[in-house]
Amino acid sequence: MRAVTAKRRLRAGIVGGGRGAFIGAVHRMAAELDGQALVVAGAMSSDPANAAESAADWYLDRSYDHYASMAQQEAQRPDGIDFVIIATPNHLHYPVARCFLQAGIHVVCDKPLALSVDEGQALVRLVESSDRLFALTHTYTGYPAIREAREMVRSGGIGDLRKVLIEYNQDWLMEAVENSGSRQAVWRTDPARAGLGGCIGDIGTHAENLLEFVTGRKIQSLCADLSSFVPGRTLDDDANILLRLQGGGKGTLVCSQIACGEENNLSMRIYGTKSALEWCHLEPNTLIHKVHGEPWRHLRTGHGYLGSAAQRSTRLPAGHPEGYIEAFAIIYREFIADIRRSQCGEPLQRGYPSVHDGLRGLQFVANAVESSRRGAQWVEMS
């Protein structure tokens, strides 16, 4: 096992994320933001020329034509990578993650975890049988306001949970842009590369994960109505889902990629017997607390009145906005801290989404698709 100490930055590699990709650069900025890691190697494209050019753009020390050779060679180098970032289309998540885990390298993977529930279960078994760490980048769990909401709900601050409304709406697929050369749209609308779900897998899993992260309640059953509004599109581009939560409470989850005028509108409202909470990604530094019979309270990140979880996730003083990159970087900061703990034999904190959360997302997609195929019947979450 390669030694990791507090005396050096961790070395990271990346698979995917080359020229023309959006998420690769986001991963790099997030991984490097706190100065704890540096991306030094990559297999950034299945096209060797693009891979080499992308690595040159990033000034990487090493570029590979294929992820398998990267895993093998990096595992053998005394200065090899400590963890790998998987920023590929969905169908490659499982084989790439398996390859690096088997090589003894920690993994940070984009969601969804894999292409199918079977692949997800196989990854869970592999992670559990190894001493390697695995993080899934459900970015929105990193926001300080979300951490505050989680503490408030789980400590009973809103009373007994009654209802959750969560929405994630976009408009970028409201036309058949996959037919006009959009690289991001081509694979996201292709079942062979995206999996069972379109919109439900791409952004619906973020909503599902955020709901369970904040409330601590697992989805027990669901009733889903998935639609493909754009003619010729195989996978869903819109979803409306009723939820029943374990331990009581109900909810609705709405996600859409054909909602005209919406950019990246993720929002959540949580209603309890004492008060309610409201958060919106378009204003991520504010958590609205609605106590019954009292004026609304606007809780702002960076202030000392917030709880410890929010304070630990905040980098800047109040009034200095922190956004998507900073929230993304919280996942990396917590993951890297656990790599260091694992080397020192200290207890792991595991504050980031895990391989088990990834399996929940795959099960959510599979059950939502099954419910919709049955004519929006209730389906138990498996």
C-alpha angles and dihedrals in degrees: 000000000000112000117245117190136171088254098078142037116255118252116234133192129198134213114200124353096111130147112326094024123115105199100050095071090045090055091050094050091046095047093049100037098096095041092245098114142022127205105232106160140032151173091205102170142014086233106080094211092050090045092054094044092047092050089049090051088057095041091236118179093225135026126192133195094215136026094229094060089044092055093047097047097041091051090056098047119094086218094040125137122286095207139006130225115218110207101158133118113286099263091065098050095087101045093043094047091047091050095053095041090053088050089056097252125136116242137220109186135187115237137289096061094222144333097273143013090254091056090046092053090049090054091049090054092047094050092045092051093050136061092233123114124233129197129183117208104234088157100190092067087070097067114111091225090054090051088051091050090050092053092047095050097042093047091054094251093140095039122235113353114248110162142006126195116189128174135180113183132175135161104205094107098045087112128042094265089154086075094054100058104273103155093199092052098043097066096033091060095044114092091206091061104024102039131223096330134054113184091004091057098039101048106354090073089057089056092046092049094046092051093052093041094055101036100035087222120124119220105256100186139350143199112208135190109190122185139190103206098173110081114250095017113133100195127058120271096182135037137186115187135180116209138202114197130213112256092023135299132099136226151174127232119197124180130168140169094189098059102127114234097012117123109181102328110173115165138164135195122188122192125198136170092264106030146340137238130213129190133172128192090219087064100028099163093065129076115186115214115197112193115192111264095002136095116272116265119219107209112200127200118247095041125119093232091074122093128264096263092056092045092053090052095050122090104173136054119263114287095033105106119232118195149167099322092049092049090048089051092055088067090053094044092054093043093050091047089055091050088056091046091051090056092051095046092245124144114273120240098204094194092156130080111278141207087268090057087051091054089051089055093052091048090049092054094046093049094045091052091047092049092050093047089054091056097268097309122164113265127190114236108247 
